[in-house]
Amino acid sequence: MLDKMKELWEMKQKMDEIKKELEAITLESEDNFVRVGISGSQDIKSVAIKADLATVDKAKLEAALTETINRAIKQSQKAAAEKMSKLSGFKLPGMA
């Protein structure tokens, strides 16, 4: 039983370490209109509008922002999955 508790404690410490690593990572996604920065723990760190607001269509800007945020979230999820696979020792579906 003590061996299992030790294993759980070690696993928790590794998870805490991975969480800190993910919080320190900043990933970016961008297109012609916007750039979004997101941490590995999926906190939006920055949003930059690259287009001239006087000339860009509101609907296009909103669509670009939505798509760019979604891409950033997927990048963040992939980074987290890669870190977790190192801990568990096996690859998750969709990982190269």
C-alpha positions as CSV (number, residue, x, y, z in Angstrom):
1,M,0.0,0.0,0.0
2,L,2.8,2.4,0.7
3,D,4.3,1.7,-2.7
4,K,1.0,2.8,-4.3
5,M,0.9,5.9,-2.2
6,K,4.4,6.7,-3.2
7,E,3.6,6.2,-6.9
8,L,0.5,8.5,-6.5
9,W,2.6,11.2,-4.8
10,E,5.3,11.0,-7.6
11,M,2.6,11.2,-10.2
12,K,1.0,14.3,-8.5
13,Q,4.4,16.0,-8.4
14,K,5.0,15.2,-12.1
15,M,1.5,16.6,-12.9
16,D,2.3,19.8,-11.0
17,E,5.5,20.2,-12.9
18,I,3.7,19.7,-16.2
19,K,1.1,22.3,-15.2
20,K,3.9,24.8,-14.5
21,E,5.5,24.1,-17.8
22,L,2.2,24.5,-19.7
23,E,1.6,27.8,-17.9
24,A,5.0,29.1,-19.0
25,I,4.5,28.2,-22.7
26,T,3.0,30.8,-25.0
27,L,1.7,29.7,-28.4
28,E,0.5,32.0,-31.2
29,S,-2.0,31.7,-34.0
30,E,-2.6,34.4,-36.6
31,D,-4.0,35.3,-39.9
32,N,-4.2,38.5,-41.9
33,F,-6.5,40.2,-39.4
34,V,-5.6,39.0,-35.9
35,R,-2.9,37.4,-33.8
36,V,-3.8,35.5,-30.6
37,G,-1.3,34.3,-27.9
38,I,-2.4,31.5,-25.6
39,S,-0.6,29.6,-22.8
40,G,-0.3,25.9,-22.7
41,S,-2.9,25.9,-20.0
42,Q,-5.3,27.7,-22.3
43,D,-5.3,31.2,-20.9
44,I,-5.5,33.8,-23.6
45,K,-2.4,36.0,-23.1
46,S,-2.8,38.5,-25.9
47,V,-5.1,39.5,-28.8
48,A,-3.8,41.8,-31.5
49,I,-5.8,43.3,-34.3
50,K,-3.5,43.5,-37.3
51,A,-6.0,45.0,-39.7
52,D,-7.0,48.7,-40.1
53,L,-10.3,48.8,-38.3
54,A,-11.5,51.6,-40.6
55,T,-11.2,49.4,-43.7
56,V,-12.0,45.8,-42.5
57,D,-15.5,44.4,-42.5
58,K,-16.8,43.7,-39.0
59,A,-18.1,40.2,-39.9
60,K,-14.8,39.2,-41.4
61,L,-12.9,40.4,-38.4
62,E,-15.2,38.5,-36.0
63,A,-14.9,35.3,-38.1
64,A,-11.1,35.7,-38.2
65,L,-10.9,36.2,-34.4
66,T,-13.1,33.2,-33.8
67,E,-11.1,30.9,-36.1
68,T,-7.7,32.2,-34.8
69,I,-8.7,31.6,-31.2
70,N,-10.0,28.1,-32.0
71,R,-6.7,27.3,-33.7
72,A,-4.7,28.6,-30.7
73,I,-6.8,26.4,-28.4
74,K,-6.1,23.4,-30.5
75,Q,-2.4,24.1,-30.4
76,S,-2.6,24.4,-26.7
77,Q,-4.4,21.1,-26.4
78,K,-1.9,19.4,-28.5
79,A,1.0,20.8,-26.4
80,A,-0.7,19.6,-23.2
81,A,-1.3,16.1,-24.8
82,E,2.3,15.9,-25.7
83,K,3.4,16.7,-22.2
84,M,1.0,14.3,-20.7
85,S,2.1,11.5,-23.1
86,K,5.6,11.8,-21.7
87,L,4.2,11.3,-18.2
88,S,2.1,8.4,-19.1
89,G,4.4,6.8,-21.6
90,F,1.9,6.3,-24.4
91,K,0.7,8.5,-27.3
92,L,-2.8,9.8,-27.5
93,P,-4.8,9.7,-30.7
94,G,-3.9,12.4,-33.2
95,M,-0.3,12.7,-32.0
96,A,2.5,12.2,-34.5
